[in-house]
């Protein structure tokens, strides 16, 4: 996916927001804009993964300042649709948030959904950007991206790549890269990254795109080799890994994000109070240390910038998915 100059400026601004040293906000005091009840943060994944851990950490940090509990409610299934529907059916009072993945904008391009990404939700902020890295087994013959491409072209149709499921960032990154590189490879979807990674390590897959929180322990253990980063800006946790864009595929830029949203119609003061709470939690030392340890880049952009990001991604992924004939099934 090739991003426009305005898109690149948006992501650069987001990085600047994340790099700022946030001070506790006055909005973190118990705010009359927030409902006087437990706040729910719905996570569209089962407990135990990096997004679940991030949601629980944010809830833990936010609760004391808000003077009310923030609990995580895991609602996996349907490519994030189950979690999003739970928010769209909740009262528009700000008590129910969702930490949605980029499937908010990719799933509607692949299948009918009950929600409208721009009309049914109010963006709060991107909580995190999670880089995806193209990896092979540590003992693979390909030591560079160019060598992997050459091997795939030498035997068309002989290679397979795995993903954590149809329509996920790993699937879309693989499909887009295969298209840009002119490769004939087979996509094998799994129910999560773990079984895909098992088959990669066993040699039943030749490569895959893996998120940094999952990847880093395997890199440190010497079991995987990182060939290239999907984001054009690279991965902060892996500064020595070249980007795909700089490896012969200019404009290639995929960066998965996880963002907090609430139901459309929630009063603006409530949204701003929640934005301040999430932003300041992301700026805390505890959150920064956790994010750095698992290779996640912090977010924190204002709601209006997040809305622009959603709008741009909807258009770009719709075009890409249609052109590559990608479906959820």
C-alpha positions as CSV (number, residue, x, y, z in Angstrom):
1,X,0.0,0.0,0.0
2,X,1.4,3.4,-1.0
3,X,0.5,6.3,1.3
4,X,-0.1,9.9,0.2
5,X,2.0,12.8,1.5
6,X,-0.9,13.8,3.8
7,X,-1.0,10.2,5.1
8,X,2.7,10.3,5.8
9,X,2.3,13.6,7.6
10,X,-0.5,12.2,9.7
11,X,1.6,9.2,10.9
12,X,4.6,11.5,11.5
13,X,2.4,13.7,13.6
14,X,1.2,10.7,15.5
15,X,4.8,9.7,16.2
16,X,5.5,13.2,17.5
17,X,2.5,13.0,19.8
18,X,3.7,9.6,21.2
19,X,7.2,11.0,21.8
20,X,5.9,13.9,23.9
21,X,6.3,13.8,27.6
22,X,2.8,13.8,28.9
23,X,1.9,15.3,32.2
24,X,-1.2,14.2,34.1
25,X,-4.3,16.0,32.7
26,X,-6.9,17.8,34.6
27,X,-9.4,15.6,32.7
28,X,-8.1,12.6,34.7
29,X,-9.8,13.8,37.9
30,X,-13.3,12.3,38.2
31,X,-15.0,14.1,35.4
32,X,-18.7,15.0,35.3
33,X,-18.5,14.2,31.6
34,X,-18.0,10.5,32.4
35,X,-20.8,8.2,33.5
36,X,-20.7,7.3,37.2
37,X,-20.2,3.5,36.7
38,X,-17.6,1.0,35.7
39,X,-16.0,1.6,32.3
40,X,-15.6,-1.3,30.0
41,X,-12.8,-1.7,27.5
42,X,-13.7,-4.4,25.0
43,X,-10.8,-6.3,23.4
44,X,-11.6,-8.3,20.3
45,X,-9.1,-11.0,21.2
46,X,-8.9,-13.8,23.8
47,X,-7.0,-13.2,27.0
48,X,-3.3,-13.5,27.0
49,X,-2.2,-11.8,23.8
50,X,-0.3,-8.5,23.4
51,X,-3.5,-6.4,22.7
52,X,-5.2,-7.9,25.7
53,X,-2.2,-7.1,27.8
54,X,-2.1,-3.6,26.5
55,X,-5.8,-3.1,27.3
56,X,-5.4,-4.4,30.8
57,X,-2.4,-2.1,31.4
58,X,-4.3,0.9,30.1
59,X,-7.2,0.1,32.4
60,X,-4.9,-0.3,35.4
61,X,-3.2,3.0,34.7
62,X,-6.4,4.9,33.9
63,X,-8.6,3.8,36.9
64,X,-6.9,5.7,39.7
65,X,-6.9,9.0,37.8
66,X,-10.5,8.6,36.7
67,X,-11.5,7.4,40.2
68,X,-13.6,4.6,38.7
69,X,-12.8,1.1,37.6
70,X,-11.8,0.3,34.0
71,X,-12.3,-3.4,33.2
72,X,-11.3,-5.4,30.1
73,X,-14.1,-7.4,28.4
74,X,-12.7,-9.9,25.9
75,X,-15.0,-10.4,22.9
76,X,-13.1,-12.4,20.3
77,X,-14.6,-13.6,17.0
78,X,-15.8,-12.5,13.6
79,X,-12.6,-10.6,12.7
80,X,-13.4,-8.0,15.4
81,X,-17.0,-7.7,14.4
82,X,-18.3,-9.2,17.7
83,X,-16.5,-6.6,19.8
84,X,-17.5,-3.8,17.5
85,X,-21.2,-4.8,17.6
86,X,-21.0,-4.9,21.4
87,X,-20.1,-1.2,21.4
88,X,-22.5,-0.2,18.7
89,X,-25.4,-1.8,20.7
90,X,-24.3,-0.1,24.0
91,X,-25.6,3.2,25.3
92,X,-23.8,6.3,23.9
93,X,-22.6,7.4,27.3
94,X,-18.9,6.6,27.1
95,X,-19.0,3.7,29.5
96,X,-18.2,1.2,26.7
97,X,-15.0,1.5,24.6
98,X,-13.4,-0.9,22.2
99,X,-9.7,-1.4,21.4
100,X,-10.2,-2.2,17.8
101,X,-7.6,-3.5,15.3
102,X,-7.2,-2.3,11.7
103,X,-9.9,-4.9,10.9
104,X,-12.3,-2.1,11.6
105,X,-11.5,-0.8,8.1
106,X,-10.4,-4.0,6.3
107,X,-13.2,-6.4,7.2
108,X,-15.9,-4.2,5.5
109,X,-13.9,-4.4,2.3
110,X,-14.1,-8.2,2.4
111,X,-17.6,-9.1,3.7
112,X,-20.9,-7.4,4.7
113,X,-20.8,-6.1,8.2
114,X,-23.6,-4.5,10.4
115,X,-21.5,-1.5,11.2
116,X,-20.3,1.6,9.4
117,X,-16.8,2.4,10.6
118,X,-17.2,6.1,10.2
119,X,-20.8,6.6,11.2
120,X,-21.3,4.2,14.1
121,X,-18.2,5.0,16.2
122,X,-16.4,8.0,17.6
123,X,-12.6,7.7,17.4
124,X,-10.7,8.4,20.7
125,X,-7.1,7.7,19.7
126,X,-4.7,5.1,18.3
127,X,-3.3,3.3,21.3
128,X,-0.5,1.5,19.5
129,X,1.1,0.8,16.1
130,X,2.3,-2.8,15.8
131,X,4.9,-3.4,13.1
132,X,4.8,-6.6,11.1
133,X,8.0,-8.1,9.9
134,X,8.6,-10.6,7.0
135,X,10.4,-13.6,8.6
136,X,11.8,-17.0,7.7
137,X,13.3,-19.8,9.7
138,X,16.8,-19.0,11.0
139,X,18.2,-21.8,8.9
140,X,16.5,-20.8,5.7
141,X,18.7,-20.4,2.6
142,X,17.3,-16.9,2.0
143,X,19.3,-14.4,4.0
144,X,17.8,-11.3,2.4
145,X,14.5,-10.2,0.9
146,X,16.0,-10.3,-2.6
147,X,17.1,-13.9,-2.1
148,X,13.7,-15.0,-0.9
149,X,12.1,-13.4,-4.0
150,X,14.6,-15.0,-6.3
151,X,13.9,-18.4,-4.7
152,X,10.2,-18.0,-5.1
153,X,10.5,-16.9,-8.7
154,X,12.8,-19.8,-9.5
155,X,10.0,-22.3,-8.5
156,X,6.6,-20.6,-9.0
157,X,3.9,-22.0,-6.8
158,X,6.3,-23.8,-4.5
159,X,6.2,-21.5,-1.5
160,X,3.5,-20.9,1.0
161,X,3.1,-18.2,3.6
162,X,1.0,-18.3,6.7
163,X,-1.1,-15.8,8.6
164,X,-3.2,-15.5,11.7
165,X,-6.4,-15.6,9.6
166,X,-8.1,-14.3,6.5
167,X,-8.2,-10.5,6.4
168,X,-5.7,-10.0,9.1
169,X,-2.7,-7.6,8.8
170,X,-0.4,-10.5,8.2
171,X,-2.6,-11.9,5.4
172,X,-3.0,-8.5,3.7
173,X,0.7,-7.7,4.0
174,X,1.6,-11.1,2.5
175,X,-0.9,-10.7,-0.4
176,X,0.2,-7.1,-1.1
177,X,3.9,-8.1,-1.1
178,X,3.4,-11.1,-3.3
179,X,1.6,-8.8,-5.8
180,X,4.3,-6.1,-5.7
181,X,7.1,-8.7,-6.1
182,X,5.2,-10.7,-8.8
183,X,5.3,-14.0,-6.8
184,X,3.1,-17.1,-7.2
185,X,2.8,-18.2,-3.6
186,X,0.0,-19.8,-1.6
187,X,-1.7,-18.2,1.4
188,X,-2.5,-20.5,4.3
189,X,-4.7,-19.0,7.0
190,X,-4.7,-20.2,10.6
191,X,-6.7,-19.5,13.7
192,X,-4.1,-17.2,15.2
193,X,-0.4,-16.6,14.8
194,X,0.7,-19.4,17.1
195,X,-0.3,-22.4,14.9
196,X,1.0,-20.5,11.8
197,X,4.3,-20.0,13.6
198,X,4.5,-23.7,14.5
199,X,4.2,-24.7,10.9
200,X,6.8,-22.1,9.8
201,X,9.3,-23.5,12.4
202,X,8.5,-27.0,11.2
203,X,9.2,-26.1,7.6
204,X,5.6,-26.5,6.3
205,X,5.6,-22.7,5.5
206,X,8.4,-20.7,3.9
207,X,7.7,-17.2,5.2
208,X,5.1,-15.1,7.0
209,X,4.6,-11.6,8.3
210,X,4.7,-11.6,12.1
211,X,3.9,-8.9,14.6
212,X,6.8,-7.7,16.8
213,X,5.4,-8.8,20.2
214,X,5.2,-12.4,18.9
215,X,8.4,-12.2,16.9
216,X,10.9,-10.8,19.4
217,X,11.3,-13.8,21.7
218,X,11.9,-16.1,18.6
219,X,14.5,-13.7,17.2
220,X,16.3,-13.6,20.6
221,X,16.2,-17.4,20.7
222,X,17.8,-17.6,17.2
223,X,14.8,-19.5,15.7
224,X,13.7,-16.9,13.2
225,X,15.4,-14.5,10.8
226,X,13.9,-11.1,10.1
227,X,14.2,-10.1,6.4
228,X,12.2,-6.8,6.1
229,X,9.8,-4.6,7.9
230,X,6.4,-3.8,6.5
231,X,6.1,-0.2,7.8
232,X,8.0,2.3,5.6
233,X,9.3,4.0,8.7
234,X,10.7,0.6,9.9
235,X,10.4,-0.9,13.4
236,X,11.9,0.9,16.3
237,X,12.6,-2.4,18.1
238,X,14.5,-3.7,15.1
239,X,16.5,-0.7,13.7
240,X,18.8,-3.0,11.7
241,X,16.1,-4.7,9.7
242,X,15.6,-3.0,6.3
243,X,12.1,-1.9,5.2
244,X,10.4,-3.5,2.2
245,X,10.1,0.0,0.8
246,X,13.8,0.5,0.8
247,X,14.5,-3.0,-0.5
248,X,13.2,-2.4,-4.0
249,X,9.5,-1.8,-3.4
250,X,9.0,1.9,-2.9
251,X,5.8,3.0,-1.4
252,X,5.2,-0.3,0.4
253,X,3.9,0.7,3.8
254,X,1.7,-1.4,6.1
255,X,1.5,-0.6,9.8
256,X,-1.2,-2.3,11.9
257,X,-2.8,-0.2,14.6
258,X,-5.1,-0.7,17.6
259,X,-7.3,2.2,18.4
260,X,-9.9,3.1,21.1
261,X,-13.4,4.0,19.9
262,X,-16.8,4.7,21.5
263,X,-20.3,4.6,20.2
264,X,-21.4,7.5,17.9
265,X,-23.5,10.0,19.6
266,X,-21.4,10.0,22.8
267,X,-21.2,13.6,24.1
268,X,-18.0,15.4,23.0
269,X,-16.9,16.3,26.5
270,X,-17.0,12.6,27.4
271,X,-14.9,11.7,24.3
272,X,-12.4,14.4,25.2
273,X,-12.2,13.1,28.8
274,X,-11.6,9.6,27.6
275,X,-9.0,10.8,25.1
276,X,-7.1,12.6,27.8
277,X,-7.2,9.5,30.0
278,X,-5.9,7.1,27.3
279,X,-3.3,9.6,26.1
280,X,-1.9,10.2,29.5
281,X,-1.9,6.5,30.3
282,X,0.1,5.9,27.1
283,X,2.6,8.6,28.2
284,X,3.2,7.0,31.6
285,X,6.6,5.4,32.3
286,X,4.9,2.0,32.9
287,X,3.2,2.0,29.6
288,X,6.2,3.2,27.7
289,X,8.4,0.5,29.3
290,X,5.9,-2.2,28.4
291,X,5.4,-1.1,24.8
292,X,9.2,-0.8,24.2
293,X,9.8,-4.3,25.7
294,X,7.4,-5.9,23.2
295,X,8.3,-3.8,20.2
296,X,5.1,-1.8,20.0
297,X,5.1,1.9,19.0
298,X,2.8,4.1,21.2
299,X,0.0,6.1,19.7
300,X,-1.8,9.1,21.3
301,X,-3.0,11.1,18.3
302,X,-6.0,13.4,18.9
303,X,-9.5,12.1,17.9
304,X,-9.6,14.2,14.7
305,X,-6.4,12.7,13.4
306,X,-7.5,9.2,14.2
307,X,-10.7,9.9,12.3
308,X,-8.6,11.0,9.3
309,X,-6.6,7.8,9.6
310,X,-9.7,5.7,9.6
311,X,-11.1,7.5,6.6
312,X,-7.8,7.2,4.6
313,X,-7.4,3.5,5.5
314,X,-11.0,2.7,4.5
315,X,-10.4,4.0,1.0
316,X,-7.0,2.6,0.5
317,X,-7.7,-0.9,1.8
318,X,-11.0,-1.1,-0.1
319,X,-9.1,-0.4,-3.3
320,X,-6.2,-2.8,-2.5
321,X,-8.5,-5.7,-1.4
322,X,-10.7,-5.2,-4.5
323,X,-7.8,-5.1,-6.8
324,X,-6.2,-8.3,-5.3
325,X,-9.6,-10.1,-5.1
326,X,-9.1,-10.9,-1.4
327,X,-12.0,-12.3,0.5
328,X,-12.6,-13.4,4.1
329,X,-13.5,-16.9,3.1
